[in-house]
Amino acid sequence: MLSFTEENYLKALVELTVFEAESEEVGVNRLAHCLDVKPATVSDMVRKLKDKELVHYEKYGKISLTSEGRFKGMMVIRRHRLWETFLSSKLDFSWDEVHEIAEELEHVHSEKLINRLDEFLDFPEFDPHGDAIPNKLGEILLPSRKTLAEVEVGKSCRIIAVRDQVEVLQYMDRIELCINQEVTIAHREEFDGLTTITHGNQSSVVSPKLTENIFVVCSVCSKAKCTCDV
């Protein structure tokens, strides 16, 4: 049985090497920044994970997941996102509340419970923030997407996901932005990236802190890269 801390490390490694798709390897400093711990702490834990054959790592080198480490990390993410979905859809928690609770529930290890939860929710593909949910085999289909900050002025797009950061989610609620909403880029300041967007019957001026944390696809063909040139 892995400790909560070990599971958190595997989860972070999956997020960095699979979901953010920067590389299949990550440096100690990058992982330390993600987990908000000191690099020396990361080095100690990674050595333990290597001993359990969950990561590949050599001193001063980069870290990568073994197939078993990737699977276990995916299972933590699967539990987390299914619990977020349950809390949101069945218990009426808001999308900015579910993450913190799911952080605790993701360490409940009953495979039978999680598979029953998945079935009870009718096998959802995405959580309340639009993130894909791994299946029981650790498989996941990652949709092609881009950030709102990458959309050209004059183009329209559809929101499909948002990073589950409380301040971002709460701000989106205040300006009435949500998943599956269509947005048009009306103007963007070259100096600081402040962007005027139109959505529904209103417009909002938003900062890169928001546009870089919202993921979109073309509102016409539902692709990130398309002939519509969103």
ABEGO torsion letter per residue (X at the ends): XBBAAAAAAAAAAAAAAAAAGABABBBAAAAAAAAGBBAAAAAAAAAAAAAAGABBBBBGBBBBBBAAAAAAAAAAAAAAAAAAAAAAAAAGBBAAAAAAAAAAAAABABAAAAAAAAAAAGGBABBAAGBBBBBAAGBBBBBBBBBAAABBBGBBBBBABBBBBAAAAAAAAAAGBBBGBBBBBABBBAAAGBBBBBBEABBBBBBAAAAAABBBBBAAAGBABBAAGX
